[in-house]
Amino acid sequence: QVQLVESGGGLVQPGGSLRLSCAASGTFFSIYVMRWYRQPPGKQRELVAAITSSGSTNYAGSAEGRFTISRDNANRMVYLQMNNLNPEDTSVYYCNAHQPFTDYWGQGTQVTVSS
């Protein structure tokens, strides 16, 4: 079992930055692929970024060059640094821990980009 708690969301102006954090509890955190998803209002949840246990990363096209995912296995933390935010990034952001046939989700944190 893995429990995930996101934090760091809020209101930011266009062009601004936010850093989301995901705190994990439970066993074997380091073996999970950790992902950030988001769900814009009225739309389906979409993958934003992923990081493997060894640190390999992958980004959605909309996040490439602006967002950075990282993890700290020793402290069971995952981060999403988001720069140059625009209104289209407004969403609830979710942390996900993934292994084959297993997914754990956090409760989400709201990010609103508006002037």
C-alpha positions as CSV (number, residue, x, y, z in Angstrom):
1,Q,0.0,0.0,0.0
2,V,1.1,3.5,-0.8
3,Q,-0.6,6.7,0.4
4,L,0.0,9.9,-1.5
5,V,-0.6,13.5,-0.3
6,E,-0.1,16.4,-2.7
7,S,0.6,20.0,-1.8
8,G,1.8,23.2,-3.3
9,G,-1.1,24.2,-5.5
10,G,-2.7,27.6,-5.5
11,L,-3.4,30.7,-7.6
12,V,-0.6,32.1,-9.8
13,Q,-0.5,34.7,-12.5
14,P,0.4,33.7,-16.1
15,G,4.1,33.4,-16.5
16,G,4.5,32.4,-12.9
17,S,5.8,29.3,-11.3
18,L,4.7,26.7,-8.8
19,R,6.3,23.6,-7.2
20,L,4.0,20.7,-6.4
21,S,5.0,18.1,-3.9
22,C,3.8,14.6,-3.3
23,A,4.6,12.9,0.0
24,A,4.3,9.1,-0.1
25,S,4.0,6.7,2.8
26,G,4.1,2.9,2.7
27,T,6.6,0.4,1.6
28,F,8.8,0.0,-1.4
29,F,8.3,3.6,-2.7
30,S,11.4,3.4,-4.8
31,I,10.1,0.7,-7.0
32,Y,7.2,2.7,-8.3
33,V,7.0,4.8,-11.4
34,M,5.8,8.1,-10.1
35,R,3.5,10.2,-12.3
36,W,1.8,13.6,-12.2
37,Y,-1.6,13.8,-13.9
38,R,-4.0,16.7,-14.2
39,Q,-7.7,17.1,-14.9
40,P,-8.8,20.4,-16.4
41,P,-12.4,21.5,-15.7
42,G,-14.8,19.4,-17.8
43,K,-12.0,17.3,-19.3
44,Q,-10.5,13.9,-18.8
45,R,-7.5,13.3,-16.7
46,E,-4.2,13.4,-18.6
47,L,-0.6,12.4,-17.9
48,V,1.7,15.4,-17.4
49,A,5.1,13.8,-16.4
50,A,6.5,10.5,-15.2
51,I,9.7,9.4,-13.5
52,T,11.1,5.9,-13.1
53,S,12.8,4.5,-10.0
54,S,16.1,5.2,-11.7
55,G,15.3,8.8,-12.6
56,S,14.3,8.5,-16.2
57,T,11.7,11.1,-17.1
58,N,9.0,11.5,-19.7
59,Y,6.7,14.5,-20.4
60,A,3.6,15.4,-22.2
61,G,4.1,17.8,-25.1
62,S,2.4,20.6,-23.2
63,A,4.8,20.2,-20.3
64,E,8.0,19.7,-22.2
65,G,10.5,22.5,-21.5
66,R,8.4,24.1,-18.8
67,F,7.8,21.4,-16.2
68,T,10.4,19.3,-14.4
69,I,9.6,16.1,-12.4
70,S,11.9,14.8,-9.8
71,R,12.0,12.4,-6.9
72,D,13.7,11.8,-3.6
73,N,13.5,8.2,-2.8
74,A,15.2,8.5,0.6
75,N,12.4,10.9,1.7
76,R,9.6,9.4,-0.4
77,M,8.9,12.6,-2.2
78,V,8.0,13.5,-5.7
79,Y,8.0,17.0,-7.1
80,L,6.7,18.9,-10.1
81,Q,8.4,22.2,-10.8
82,M,6.1,24.2,-13.2
83,N,7.4,27.3,-14.9
84,N,5.9,29.8,-17.4
85,L,2.4,28.7,-16.4
86,N,-0.5,29.7,-18.6
87,P,-4.3,29.6,-18.1
88,E,-4.5,26.3,-19.9
89,D,-2.5,24.7,-17.1
90,T,-5.4,25.3,-14.7
91,S,-6.3,21.9,-13.4
92,V,-6.5,19.6,-10.4
93,Y,-3.1,17.9,-10.3
94,Y,-2.8,14.4,-9.0
95,C,0.2,12.3,-7.9
96,N,0.2,8.6,-9.0
97,A,2.3,5.7,-8.0
98,H,2.3,3.0,-10.7
99,Q,3.4,-0.6,-11.0
100,P,1.9,-3.2,-13.4
101,F,-1.7,-3.9,-12.3
102,T,-1.4,-1.4,-9.4
103,D,-2.1,2.3,-9.2
104,Y,-2.3,4.6,-6.2
105,W,-3.7,8.1,-6.3
106,G,-3.5,11.2,-4.1
107,Q,-6.5,13.5,-3.5
108,G,-5.2,16.2,-5.8
109,T,-4.2,19.8,-5.5
110,Q,-5.8,22.7,-7.4
111,V,-3.7,24.9,-9.6
112,T,-5.3,28.0,-11.0
113,V,-3.5,30.3,-13.4
114,S,-5.2,33.6,-13.8
115,S,-4.5,37.3,-13.8
